[in-house]
Amino acid sequence: MNISVIGMGFVGLSMSLVFADKGHRVLGVDIDTNKLDNIRKKNATFFEPHVTNLLEKHFENNFNVTSNIDDVLRTSDFLFVCVGTPSDPKDGSADLTAIKNVFRLIGKSLNSKSDGFQTIIMKSTVPPGTTNMMKEILEQESGKLVGSVFGLCMNPEFLKEGSAVNDMQNPHLVVIGTNDESSKSHISKFYESIYSNENIPVLHTSVSNSEMIKYANNAFLATKISFINDIANLCNEIPNTDVEIIAKALGYDPRIGPLFLKAGPGYGGSCFPKDVQALINFSKSIGHTSSLIEATHEVNQKQPLMILQLLKKKISNLSGKTISILGISFKKNTDDIREAVSLKIIKELLNEQIIINVHDPVALENLKQVFNDKINYFSDWKECIQNSDGCIILTEWDEYKNISVNDFAKNMKTPIVVDARRILEPTKMNSIDFTAIGFTK
Ligand code: UGA
């Protein structure tokens, strides 16, 4: 099949490479020529396991890139739209500018030069009603009806940064939202070709359900995290409690399940914060108040401050002190710092005239673009904590798991440590001033 993927972000690129690996010819499109130049040099521009290997294997064979969308419109059997739907800074609503532009271009091309049936697949996360709005654009621009010479589907993705390739190869579910039989039949055959030998469930439903499934999925996971963070904050006030044990017990209840109950500094990244806010805004736009989702967002907004409070309980006057931060990316195995809690914490600490040392195995270059010379960057965690008055562990990188109590005691000026990710065993840290989210002695 000839496939084009519009938008070479982490979803678009990871997905393209998995399709190429399954033997399809894939052309990736993006307006960012710098990004495309990097891809041509087999550099993904972001850190994502397996992406570089797949680029080396498939670039110029099954996979290529272009900045000219016209190159793909005529020849593609399947057009996947993976462009961003960023938060509008005014009200958190999903900004659909890029989506609308892409659908207009696709619609025009359907009118002028396409031949054969083409299926257009919405992959971007969009509020309910958007795909139908795009249907109108396609039909207006092309003068043709969906289901005649082209199909339209909403096919949300559930892949996570840091395991995008693996999630794409082994999804827990494929959701296919269509409103007509031709579109349903074409996209179903496509996914049969991708997952032919695997036992992967496929859910066929309406376009609007598909849009809502994606938001509900992300909002539910975000709610689980805010819930356990709320419990963790409570535990920090109750002697002899440990949120890790409480989460473990909850996880045994099959009605709850063990995943996404890891207390921490709050969720970040390019998806949960944006999608939760977009859902809140969407609800408001139709006159509804989503109280639970609003509470999820509110808990998450406050969570970085809860971490800072744990530090401030140990160091009452932070001014002029040096604080080391281990971990910058919004979670491990990615260099992505979008909506990372580290950004909020660094901003707060800078306001209080604190000297900040940071370490991260892969995200330092991204952080330098934000804070320049306002903070100190270290590629070695030991040097980062050297002579510092306090340390916060903000990302759960594996390399921090082996830091010993002696490492803190020997290297820091005063060994005061806040583990915001629960990666160190508190009982092994008795000889230093150690605090962890959701744990009290
Ligand atoms: C998330 C969803 O997990 C994917 O299913 C979805 O496809 C994706 O958003 C998207 O909409 O594109 P992602 O943002 O890559 O994926 O990362 P997650 O692994 O879900 O983590 C999000 C945040 O929650 C991170 O800051 C992480 O540290 C935090 N988290 C996660 C916790 O604090 N506790 C947990 O138990 C789990």
Boltz pocket constraint, residues with backbone or C-beta under 6 A from the ligand:
constraints:
  - pocket:
      binder: B
      contacts: [[A, 125], [A, 157], [A, 158], [A, 159], [A, 160], [A, 161], [A, 162], [A, 218], [A, 221], [A, 225], [A, 259], [A, 260], [A, 261], [A, 262], [A, 263], [A, 264], [A, 265], [A, 266], [A, 267], [A, 268], [A, 269], [A, 270], [A, 271], [A, 272], [A, 330], [A, 331]]
      max_distance: 6.0
